[in-house]
Amino acid sequence: MGSHDNMMKGEGATNAKECAIACVKSGGKYALYDSAAKRAYKLDNQKKAGSFAGQKVTITGTLDSDDSIEVKNIQAGS
C-alpha cells in the first residue's frame, strides 16, 4: 500500500512497528520498501527482518531476479 499510514487504520496500529507486526501476523511477510522507487523487495531472512519491524533500515545482500533479497546484514538506517 506504500506506507504504514494506509494500513494502520485497518490494523488498529498506532505506529509503523505495530503495523508491520500486525500485517505479518495476518499472513504477510517482512519486506524492504523503497519509497523513492515505490517498490517492495521480499526478504529471505524473516527472523532477522522482524527485529527491525517498521524501521528505516539499510540492508546488504544479493538481489535475485524475482525482486527478493538474500539478506547478509540489516542495520538501522537514518
KAFENJO-V540784 format. One record per residue. RES is the residue in one letter. OMEGA is omega in whole degrees, 0 to 359 (* if undefined). D_LAST is the distance of its C-alpha to the last C-alpha in Angstrom with 2 decimals. Layout:
BEGIN
res:RES omega:OMEGA d_last:D_LAST
res:RES omega:OMEGA d_last:D_LAST
END
This chain:
BEGIN
res:M omega:174 d_last:22.13
res:G omega:177 d_last:18.92
res:S omega:176 d_last:17.22
res:H omega:181 d_last:17.59
res:D omega:181 d_last:19.46
res:N omega:183 d_last:22.34
res:M omega:185 d_last:22.68
res:M omega:180 d_last:22.26
res:K omega:182 d_last:25.58
res:G omega:182 d_last:27.47
res:E omega:183 d_last:26.01
res:G omega:181 d_last:26.34
res:A omega:180 d_last:22.76
res:T omega:177 d_last:21.11
res:N omega:185 d_last:17.42
res:A omega:180 d_last:15.36
res:K omega:179 d_last:15.91
res:E omega:180 d_last:19.62
res:C omega:181 d_last:19.86
res:A omega:180 d_last:18.57
res:I omega:178 d_last:20.85
res:A omega:179 d_last:23.73
res:C omega:180 d_last:23.46
res:V omega:178 d_last:23.67
res:K omega:179 d_last:26.58
res:S omega:177 d_last:28.25
res:G omega:179 d_last:28.27
res:G omega:178 d_last:24.99
res:K omega:174 d_last:22.75
res:Y omega:181 d_last:19.06
res:A omega:173 d_last:17.59
res:L omega:178 d_last:14.56
res:Y omega:177 d_last:14.57
res:D omega:185 d_last:13.73
res:S omega:179 d_last:14.06
res:A omega:181 d_last:14.93
res:A omega:183 d_last:17.68
res:K omega:180 d_last:18.46
res:R omega:176 d_last:19.01
res:A omega:180 d_last:18.64
res:Y omega:177 d_last:19.00
res:K omega:179 d_last:20.91
res:L omega:182 d_last:19.77
res:D omega:183 d_last:22.65
res:N omega:183 d_last:21.40
res:Q omega:181 d_last:21.33
res:K omega:180 d_last:21.59
res:K omega:180 d_last:18.49
res:A omega:181 d_last:16.53
res:G omega:178 d_last:18.00
res:S omega:184 d_last:16.26
res:F omega:184 d_last:12.91
res:A omega:175 d_last:14.72
res:G omega:183 d_last:13.08
res:Q omega:169 d_last:9.44
res:K omega:185 d_last:6.67
res:V omega:169 d_last:7.33
res:T omega:181 d_last:8.42
res:I omega:170 d_last:12.19
res:T omega:181 d_last:14.95
res:G omega:182 d_last:18.44
res:T omega:178 d_last:21.29
res:L omega:179 d_last:21.57
res:D omega:183 d_last:25.02
res:S omega:180 d_last:27.38
res:D omega:181 d_last:26.98
res:D omega:172 d_last:23.24
res:S omega:182 d_last:22.41
res:I omega:169 d_last:20.19
res:E omega:188 d_last:21.68
res:V omega:172 d_last:18.76
res:K omega:183 d_last:18.88
res:N omega:173 d_last:15.60
res:I omega:174 d_last:12.63
res:Q omega:180 d_last:9.77
res:A omega:180 d_last:6.87
res:G omega:179 d_last:3.75
res:S omega:* d_last:0.00
END
